[in-house]
Amino acid sequence: MEAAFFQILIENVNSLMTSEVGLIKGVGEEMQKLSNTLTTIQAMLEDAEERQSRDRSNQNSLGQLNDTAYEIEDLLDDCNTEVSKLKGKGINFLKKVLYKRKVGRRIKEACEKLENNIPGAKTKSSRTSALNSKIREVRCGSKINPNSGIAVEVSKLSYIIKYNRLRTLKLCWATTGEMPSAICKLKELRCFTLIVSSIRSLPRTFCRLSKLQILVLKDCFELESLPKNIRSMTNLRHIILEGCGKLMSPFKIGELTSLKTLSLFIVGDKKGNQLDELEHLNLGGSLEIKNLESVQDLSIAERANLDQKPNLRDLVLRWKGDSTSPKPTVDEKVLEALEPHPNLITLEIDGFRGCELALWMKKMANLTRIFIRNCSCTHLSPLGDLPRLKYLYLSDAKALEYIVEESETPCTKFASLEALGLNDLPELKGWSKEEMVDMFPNLQRLGITRCDLSKLTPTSTCLSKLDFQNCKIESCFPERWLQKLHSLEELSVYECTELANVSAEEIKNLHRLRRLSIAYDHDLVSLPQGLQHIPSLQSLSLKALPQLTSLPDWLPNLASLTELNIEDCPEIPSLPSSIRGMANLKRLSIKGCGQLGRRCEKPYGGADWDKISHIAQLDI
């Protein structure tokens, strides 16, 4: 959330630039420079957060950036205080001169510190402010990295209250009962994070943290509600709620008009907890709306104004998915009323009981990812024409018969789709109801679980990764499949029976296969003979094959094999002697294989040790 904190600073600086303070000659220029520098740093932090990795050499510089950011926040507070004092009185000439010298100098010093602390910038010597010596960030709990902040035991929580200038507090604990109300004495707190806690509520006095801007609650499994008066915390910009299954939405959260992020909204049946609370919130980032089955008034759903929120990128619409839902058409009308802005990138629909998807989905030209789970849709006709859709996941769609029900236009369907996941579609009859429909020309990854694939022919010649789970192989691998899988590089087969029946002639088509994983087949006694005809294979993984009684002598035919993993295969007694000839095998892992593992352990004089001693990396 560091990037979000810098965004708040940028907004505060830009707001001051339009005030009387920003009109003072010299001060406005310094503020503009400060805003530009903060924007640069924000972009850098967003990039680091997306990559979720930071060079250790940069971590100290990022910490110094935070320290300087806290100083700037103090400066902005002072400016706001001064503006409120002078409001309505004007600024005379003497005060302009004094203010220019004082504020201009402080802003200039802050800019220099920020520029010097940017990772990769040359450090200049500068006077250390007394404020830098004051602790602004505390992270508590044994699961928090002690290198990222100050590690403080929860038992010493009362000591934290002495840090009266504290801006960031991150707690990770598992205590029960109520949170100590003493935390609410931290009047300067801007960011509060609580992770993995079993507390049931926040104290009423929590709302006294009037300067709080970021509230993060993750995995607070027993948390039932937020303080009712949270609507008075008008400085809140970001509320992140994750893994809080019992939580209800705050009362009248729509009054927090400065809110930029609200990750979760739970629909209630009383005024103050309904969808119209979202009407005037200019939300961005991710938003999940739960309990949509509680919507009784469609006009209230329309007042959520999702189509007026251009900064919203990810949207989850969730019903409880009760199969006894009385009127599927009600769900359809609610979905139609919740039309988002066309800027939306990711859409997830869960528990929807309608048969028809919303017509507005055809207009979502920027959608790149769609997840549809536990729904009663009979067809997905609006989705095939989306120009930027790259990932589609369909799960538990019990009534779905075709991915494309009918083709209104002759254009290629799912033209940009790169990854497709299908899970538990018992009524699926084929890709398209019509013959000769061009589909999936760019599909690279396909995952299929618990589906009847006897009528599904691969339509993409560039498929590189294929995952099967809980499927009958004799229907999954007709020859027409393998004839088109010349580009396949990775194949995973889990919980599939009759794998041994796949013919060598069919497997020979997989001449570019590099990785093969076979797991959870309780009937497999021996590996398919055809595997020896895949010279390109580099990695072979065998897991949870309780009936597999041996490894074949033809393993050295896999001349490119560099990695062999064997796990939970207790009936394999020993390795074949021919494994000595596998000169390219660099890594061998054997786990949970009983006798085989013991025979391969050098400290115990394993009988198979001499067969594998040439392998560089062993994990037995």
C-alpha positions in Angstrom: 0.0 0.0 0.0 3.1 2.3 -0.1 2.1 3.5 -3.6 -1.4 4.3 -2.3 0.2 6.4 0.5 2.2 8.4 -2.1 -1.0 8.9 -4.1 -2.6 10.5 -1.1 0.4 12.8 -0.7 0.1 13.8 -4.4 -3.6 14.6 -4.0 -2.9 16.7 -1.0 -0.1 18.7 -2.7 -2.2 19.3 -5.8 -5.1 20.5 -3.6 -2.8 23.0 -1.9 -1.6 24.2 -5.2 -5.1 25.5 -6.0 -5.4 27.2 -2.6 -4.2 30.6 -1.6 -0.9 29.1 -0.5 -0.2 27.7 -3.9 -0.8 31.2 -5.4 2.2 32.7 -3.5 5.0 33.3 -6.0 7.7 30.7 -5.5 5.7 28.4 -3.3 3.5 27.2 -6.2 6.6 26.3 -8.3 8.1 24.3 -5.4 4.9 22.5 -4.9 4.7 21.6 -8.6 8.2 20.2 -8.4 7.3 18.2 -5.3 4.2 16.8 -7.0 6.3 15.7 -10.0 8.8 14.0 -7.7 6.1 12.2 -5.8 4.5 11.0 -9.0 7.8 9.5 -10.2 8.3 7.7 -6.9 4.7 6.4 -7.0 5.3 4.9 -10.4 8.5 3.2 -9.2 6.6 1.7 -6.1 3.7 0.5 -8.3 6.2 -1.3 -10.5 7.9 -2.9 -7.5 4.6 -4.0 -6.1 3.5 -5.6 -9.4 6.8 -7.5 -9.6 6.4 -8.3 -5.8 10.2 -8.3 -5.5 12.7 -5.6 -4.5 16.4 -5.7 -4.5 17.8 -5.8 -1.0 20.0 -2.9 -1.9 17.0 -0.8 -2.6 15.0 -1.6 0.6 17.0 0.9 2.7 16.4 3.6 0.2 12.7 2.8 0.1 12.6 3.0 3.9 14.2 6.4 3.8 11.7 7.5 1.2 8.9 6.6 3.7 10.7 8.7 6.4 10.8 11.7 4.1 7.2 11.1 3.0 6.1 11.3 6.7 8.0 14.7 6.9 6.1 15.9 3.9 2.9 14.8 5.4 3.7 16.9 8.5 4.5 19.9 6.2 1.2 19.5 4.4 -0.7 19.3 7.7 1.0 22.6 8.7 0.0 24.2 5.4 -3.6 23.1 5.8 -3.6 24.5 9.3 -2.3 27.8 8.1 -4.8 28.0 5.3 -7.7 27.4 7.8 -6.3 30.2 10.0 -6.0 32.7 7.1 -9.2 31.7 5.4 -11.5 34.6 5.0 -8.8 37.1 6.2 -6.7 37.2 3.1 -2.9 37.1 3.2 -1.1 40.4 3.7 2.2 41.2 2.1 4.3 40.5 5.2 2.7 37.2 5.8 3.3 36.3 2.1 7.0 37.0 2.5 7.4 35.1 5.7 5.3 32.2 4.5 7.3 32.0 1.2 10.6 31.8 3.1 9.3 29.2 5.6 7.2 26.9 3.5 9.3 27.3 0.3 12.5 26.3 2.1 10.8 23.3 3.7 9.3 22.1 0.4 12.7 22.5 -1.3 14.5 20.5 1.4 11.8 17.8 1.1 12.2 17.6 -2.7 16.0 17.2 -2.3 15.6 14.4 0.2 13.2 12.5 -2.0 15.4 12.8 -5.0 18.5 11.7 -3.0 16.7 8.7 -1.6 15.3 7.3 -4.9 17.0 3.9 -5.5 19.9 4.4 -7.9 20.3 8.2 -7.2 23.5 9.6 -5.8 23.2 10.5 -2.2 23.9 14.1 -1.1 24.6 15.1 2.4 21.8 16.9 4.1 20.8 18.0 7.5 18.8 15.3 9.4 15.5 16.5 10.7 14.6 15.9 14.3 11.5 14.3 13.0 13.5 11.5 11.4 14.5 10.3 14.7 10.9 9.6 15.8 9.4 6.2 15.1 6.7 6.4 12.4 6.2 2.7 11.6 5.7 -0.4 13.8 5.1 -3.9 12.7 4.1 -6.4 15.4 3.8 -10.2 15.4 6.1 -13.1 14.9 5.0 -13.7 11.3 6.0 -10.2 10.2 9.5 -9.9 8.7 11.6 -8.2 11.4 13.7 -6.6 8.7 10.8 -4.6 7.4 10.1 -2.2 10.2 10.5 -2.5 13.9 9.5 -5.9 15.4 7.6 -5.5 18.6 6.0 -8.3 20.7 2.3 -8.0 21.1 2.8 -8.1 24.9 4.5 -4.8 24.5 1.6 -3.2 22.7 1.1 -0.6 25.5 4.6 0.6 24.8 3.7 1.4 21.2 1.2 4.0 22.4 4.2 6.2 23.4 5.0 6.7 19.7 2.6 9.6 19.5 3.8 10.4 16.0 3.2 6.9 14.7 1.8 6.8 11.1 1.8 3.1 10.2 0.8 0.2 12.5 0.8 -3.4 11.3 -0.4 -6.1 13.6 -0.3 -9.8 13.1 -1.6 -11.7 16.1 -4.1 -14.4 17.1 -5.6 -13.0 20.3 -9.3 -13.3 21.1 -11.7 -10.8 22.6 -11.5 -7.1 21.9 -8.7 -5.0 20.5 -7.1 -2.7 23.1 -8.8 0.7 22.9 -5.4 2.3 23.7 -4.5 2.0 20.0 -7.0 4.8 19.4 -4.7 7.2 21.1 -2.4 7.2 18.1 -4.0 10.4 16.7 -1.5 10.7 13.9 -2.0 7.2 12.5 -2.5 7.1 8.7 -2.3 3.4 8.0 -3.6 0.5 10.1 -3.2 -3.1 9.1 -4.5 -6.2 11.0 -3.7 -9.6 9.7 -4.6 -13.1 11.0 -6.7 -12.2 14.0 -9.6 -13.8 15.8 -11.0 -10.5 17.2 -14.7 -10.0 16.7 -14.9 -6.3 16.6 -13.0 -3.0 16.5 -13.6 -0.7 19.5 -16.0 2.2 19.1 -13.1 4.5 19.9 -11.4 3.4 16.7 -13.3 6.1 14.9 -11.3 8.7 16.8 -8.4 8.0 14.5 -9.6 11.0 12.4 -6.5 11.1 10.2 -6.6 7.4 9.2 -6.4 7.1 5.5 -5.7 3.4 4.9 -7.5 0.5 6.7 -6.4 -3.1 5.9 -8.1 -6.1 7.5 -6.9 -9.5 6.2 -7.9 -13.0 7.5 -9.8 -11.7 10.5 -12.0 -14.8 10.4 -14.2 -13.9 13.4 -14.6 -10.2 12.7 -18.4 -9.5 12.5 -18.6 -5.8 12.0 -16.9 -2.4 11.8 -17.8 0.4 14.1 -21.1 2.0 13.0 -19.6 5.5 13.3 -16.8 4.7 10.8 -18.7 7.0 8.4 -17.2 9.9 10.4 -13.7 8.9 9.4 -13.8 11.2 6.4 -10.1 11.0 5.6 -10.3 7.3 4.8 -9.2 6.7 1.2 -8.6 2.9 1.1 -10.5 0.1 2.9 -9.1 -3.3 2.1 -11.1 -6.3 3.4 -9.9 -9.8 2.6 -10.7 -13.2 4.3 -13.2 -11.7 6.7 -16.0 -14.1 6.1 -18.4 -13.0 8.8 -18.0 -9.3 8.2 -21.0 -7.1 7.3 -20.6 -3.9 5.3 -20.1 -0.7 7.4 -23.2 1.3 7.9 -23.7 4.2 5.5 -20.3 3.8 4.0 -21.5 6.1 1.2 -20.8 9.1 3.4 -17.0 8.4 3.0 -16.9 10.4 -0.2 -13.1 10.6 -0.3 -12.9 6.8 -0.5 -10.9 5.6 -3.5 -10.7 1.8 -2.7 -13.3 -0.4 -1.2 -12.4 -4.1 -1.8 -15.6 -5.6 -0.4 -19.2 -4.5 -0.1 -21.8 -6.8 1.4 -25.4 -6.1 0.5 -27.8 -5.9 3.4 -31.5 -5.8 3.6 -31.7 -2.5 5.5 -31.2 1.1 4.4 -27.6 2.1 4.9 -26.3 -1.3 3.8 -27.7 -1.4 0.3 -26.2 -0.9 -3.1 -27.1 2.8 -3.3 -24.4 3.4 -0.8 -21.9 3.1 -3.7 -23.7 5.8 -5.7 -21.4 8.7 -5.0 -18.1 6.8 -4.3 -15.5 7.3 -7.0 -14.0 3.8 -6.5 -11.0 2.3 -8.2 -8.9 -0.8 -8.1 -10.9 -4.0 -7.0 -14.4 -4.3 -5.8 -16.3 -7.4 -4.7 -20.1 -7.2 -4.1 -21.5 -10.1 -2.0 -25.0 -11.3 -1.1 -26.6 -10.0 -4.3 -29.5 -12.3 -3.7 -30.5 -9.8 -1.0 -31.3 -7.2 -3.7 -35.1 -6.5 -3.6 -35.4 -3.2 -5.4 -33.8 -3.0 -8.9 -33.8 0.8 -8.8 -31.4 0.6 -5.8 -29.1 -1.7 -7.8 -29.0 0.8 -10.7 -28.1 3.6 -8.3 -24.8 1.8 -7.5 -23.6 3.7 -10.6 -20.9 1.2 -11.5 -20.9 2.5 -15.0 -19.7 5.9 -13.6 -16.6 4.5 -12.0 -13.9 4.6 -14.7 -11.1 3.7 -12.3 -12.6 0.4 -11.3 -10.4 -2.4 -12.8 -11.6 -5.6 -11.1 -15.2 -6.5 -10.3 -16.6 -9.5 -8.5 -20.4 -10.1 -8.4 -21.4 -12.8 -6.0 -24.7 -14.5 -5.1 -24.9 -17.2 -2.5 -25.8 -19.5 -5.4 -28.6 -21.4 -3.6 -30.2 -23.8 -6.1 -33.6 -23.0 -4.6 -33.5 -19.4 -5.8 -37.1 -18.8 -6.7 -36.8 -16.6 -9.8 -33.7 -16.8 -12.1 -35.0 -13.7 -14.0 -34.4 -11.6 -10.8 -30.7 -12.5 -11.0 -30.7 -11.5 -14.6 -32.2 -8.1 -14.0 -29.8 -7.5 -11.1 -26.8 -8.3 -13.3 -28.1 -6.1 -16.0 -28.5 -3.2 -13.5 -24.9 -3.5 -12.4 -23.3 -2.5 -15.7 -19.7 -1.4 -15.0 -17.6 1.1 -16.8 -16.0 -0.1 -20.1 -12.6 0.4 -18.5 -13.1 -2.8 -16.5 -10.3 -5.4 -17.0 -11.4 -8.4 -14.8 -14.9 -9.7 -14.2 -15.9 -12.6 -11.9 -19.5 -13.8 -11.6 -20.3 -16.3 -8.9 -23.6 -18.0 -7.9 -25.6 -16.4 -10.7 -28.9 -18.2 -11.2 -30.0 -16.6 -14.4 -29.9 -18.3 -17.8 -28.8 -15.3 -19.8 -25.7 -13.1 -19.2 -26.1 -9.4 -19.3 -26.2 -7.6 -22.7 -23.7 -5.0 -21.5 -21.0 -7.7 -21.5 -20.8 -7.2 -25.3 -19.6 -3.6 -24.7 -16.8 -4.5 -22.3 -14.1 -4.1 -24.9 -11.2 -3.9 -22.3 -12.1 -7.1 -20.5 -9.0 -9.4 -20.4 -10.1 -11.9 -17.7 -13.5 -13.5 -17.0 -14.3 -16.0 -14.2 -17.7 -17.6 -14.2 -18.3 -20.0 -11.2 -21.3 -21.9 -9.9 -23.7 -20.4 -12.4 -26.8 -21.6 -14.3 -26.0 -20.0 -17.7 -27.1 -22.0 -20.7 -24.8 -20.2 -23.1 -22.1 -17.5 -23.2 -22.8 -15.8 -26.5 -21.8 -12.3 -25.4 -18.2 -13.4 -24.6 -16.9 -14.8 -27.9 -16.7 -11.3 -29.5 -14.7 -9.5 -26.8 -11.6 -8.3 -28.6 -9.1 -8.3 -25.7 -10.3 -11.4 -23.7 -7.2 -13.5 -22.9 -8.3 -15.7 -20.0 -11.6 -17.4 -19.4 -12.4 -19.8 -16.6 -15.7 -21.7 -16.4 -16.5 -23.8 -13.3 -19.7 -25.5 -12.1 -21.9 -24.3 -14.9 -24.2 -27.3 -14.7 -26.5 -26.3 -17.6 -23.9 -25.1 -20.1 -24.0 -27.1 -23.3 -21.9 -25.1 -25.7 -19.2 -22.4 -25.3 -20.7 -20.7 -28.4 -24.4 -21.3 -28.7 -24.9 -19.4 -32.0 -22.8 -17.3 -34.2 -24.5 -14.0 -35.2 -21.4 -12.8 -37.1 -18.9 -14.8 -39.2 -15.9 -13.5 -37.3 -13.5 -15.7 -35.3 -14.7 -16.4 -31.8 -12.4 -15.8 -28.8 -9.8 -14.4 -31.2 -7.4 -13.1 -28.4 -8.0 -15.9 -25.9 -4.7 -17.4 -24.6 -5.9 -19.5 -21.6 -9.1 -21.5 -21.0 -10.1 -23.4 -17.9 -13.1 -25.7 -17.8 -14.2 -27.4 -14.6 -17.2 -29.6 -13.9 -19.4 -28.9 -16.9 -21.5 -32.1 -17.0 -23.8 -31.1 -19.9 -21.1 -29.8 -22.2 -21.7 -31.1 -25.7 -19.1 -29.2 -27.7 -17.4 -26.0 -28.4 -20.1 -24.7 -30.7 -23.6 -25.6 -31.6 -22.9 -24.7 -35.2 -20.4 -26.5 -37.5 -17.3 -24.8 -38.9 -17.1 -22.0 -36.4 -13.6 -20.6 -36.2 -12.5 -20.5 -32.5 -9.5 -20.0 -30.2 -6.8 -19.3 -32.9 -4.4 -18.1 -30.2 -5.2 -20.5 -27.4 -1.9 -21.5 -25.6 -3.1 -23.0 -22.3 -6.0 -25.3 -21.7 -7.1 -26.9 -18.4 -9.9 -29.4 -18.2 -11.4 -31.0 -15.1 -14.4 -33.4 -14.8 -15.7 -32.9 -18.3 -16.7 -35.2 -21.1 -14.3 -34.4 -23.9 -15.2 -37.0 -26.5 -16.8 -34.4 -28.7 -14.2 -31.6 -28.2 -11.5 -31.4 -30.8 -8.6 -29.0 -30.2 -9.1 -26.0 -32.4 -5.8 -24.3 -31.8 -2.5 -25.4 -33.3 -0.5 -23.2 -30.9 -1.6 -25.0 -27.7 1.6 -25.2 -25.5 0.2 -26.3 -22.1 -2.6 -28.9 -21.4 -3.9 -30.0 -18.0 -6.3 -32.9 -17.6 -7.9 -33.8 -14.2 -10.4 -36.5 -13.5 -11.1 -37.4 -17.1 -11.2 -40.7 -19.0 -8.2 -40.8 -21.1 -9.6 -43.0 -23.8 -12.1 -40.2 -24.6 -9.6 -37.4 -24.0 -7.0 -38.7 -26.4 -8.6 -39.7 -29.6 -6.2 -39.4 -32.5 -7.7 -36.2 -33.8 -6.6 -34.5 -30.6 -2.9 -35.5 -30.8 -2.7 -34.8 -34.5 -3.1 -31.1 -33.7 -0.9 -30.8 -30.6 2.4 -30.4 -32.4 3.2 -27.3 -30.3 2.4 -28.9 -26.9 5.3 -28.4 -24.5 3.7 -29.2 -21.1 1.2 -31.9 -20.3 -0.3 -32.7 -16.8 -2.6 -35.7 -16.3 -4.2 -36.0 -12.9 -6.8 -38.5 -11.6 -7.3 -39.9 -15.1 -7.8 -43.6 -15.8 -6.7 -45.9 -18.7 -3.6 -43.8 -19.4 -1.8 -47.0 -20.3 -4.1 -47.5 -23.2 -2.8 -44.5 -25.1 -1.0 -45.9 -28.2 2.6 -45.2 -29.1 1.5 -43.9 -32.5 -0.6 -41.2 -30.8 2.1 -40.1 -28.4 4.6 -39.7 -31.2 2.8 -36.6 -32.3 4.0 -34.8 -29.1 7.5 -34.3 -30.5 7.9 -30.9 -28.7 6.8 -32.0 -25.3 9.2 -30.9 -22.6 7.4 -31.5 -19.3 5.1 -34.4 -18.4 3.3 -34.9 -15.0 1.2 -37.9 -14.1 -0.5 -38.0 -10.8 -3.3 -39.6 -8.7 -3.9 -42.6 -11.0 -4.8 -45.5 -8.8 -5.0 -48.0 -11.7 -1.7 -47.3 -13.5 0.6 -50.3 -13.3 3.2 -49.3 -15.8 4.1 -46.2 -17.8 2.8 -46.0 -21.4 5.3 -47.5 -23.8 4.9 -44.6 -26.2 6.6 -42.2 -23.8 10.0 -43.5 -24.9 9.3 -42.0 -28.3 9.4 -38.4 -27.0 13.1 -37.4 -27.2 12.3 -33.8 -26.4 11.1 -34.6 -22.8 13.1 -32.8 -20.2 11.1 -33.2 -17.0 9.0 -36.2 -15.8 7.0 -36.2 -12.6 5.2 -39.2 -11.1 3.1 -38.7 -8.1 0.6 -40.7 -6.0 0.6 -43.8 -8.3 0.0 -46.6 -5.7 -0.1 -49.4 -8.3 3.0 -48.5 -10.3 5.3 -51.4 -9.7 8.4 -50.5 -11.7 10.1 -48.0 -13.9 10.9 -49.1 -17.4 14.4 -50.0 -18.7 13.8 -47.7 -21.7 14.2 -44.6 -19.6 17.6 -43.8 -21.2 15.7 -43.4 -24.5 14.5 -40.1 -23.0 17.9 -38.6 -24.0 16.9 -35.0 -23.1 15.6 -35.8 -19.6 17.2 -33.6 -17.0 14.7 -33.9 -14.1 12.9 -36.9 -12.6 10.5 -36.6 -9.7 9.0 -39.6 -8.0 6.6 -39.1 -5.0 4.2 -41.4 -3.1 4.8 -44.4 -5.4 5.3 -47.1 -2.6 5.3 -50.2 -4.9 8.4 -49.3 -6.9 11.0 -51.5 -5.4 14.1 -50.2 -7.2 15.5 -48.2 -10.0 16.4 -49.8 -13.3 20.1 -50.3 -13.9 19.8 -48.5 -17.2 19.4 -45.2 -15.3 23.3 -45.2 -15.1 23.3 -44.3 -18.8 21.2 -41.1 -18.4 24.1 -38.7 -18.7 21.9 -35.6 -18.9 19.9 -36.3 -15.8 20.8 -33.5 -13.4 18.1 -33.8 -10.7 16.4 -36.8 -9.1 13.8 -36.4 -6.3 12.4 -39.5 -4.5 9.9 -38.9 -1.6 7.4 -41.1 0.1 8.4 -44.2 -1.8 9.4 -46.5 1.1 11.8 -49.1 0.0 12.9 -47.2 -3.1 14.0 -44.2 -1.0 16.0 -46.4 1.4 17.8 -48.1 -1.5 18.9 -44.8 -2.8 20.3 -43.3 0.5 24.0 -43.3 0.6 24.4 -43.0 4.4 22.6 -46.3 4.8 24.5 -48.1 2.1 21.6 -48.1 -0.3 21.7 -50.8 -3.0 20.8 -48.3 -5.7 23.2 -45.6 -4.7 25.8 -46.6 -7.4 23.1 -46.2 -10.0 22.5 -42.5 -9.2 25.8 -41.3 -7.8 26.5 -39.5 -11.0 23.4 -37.2 -10.7 24.4 -33.7 -9.5 21.3 -32.9 -7.4 19.6 -35.6 -5.3 16.7 -35.1 -3.0 15.9 -38.4 -1.3 
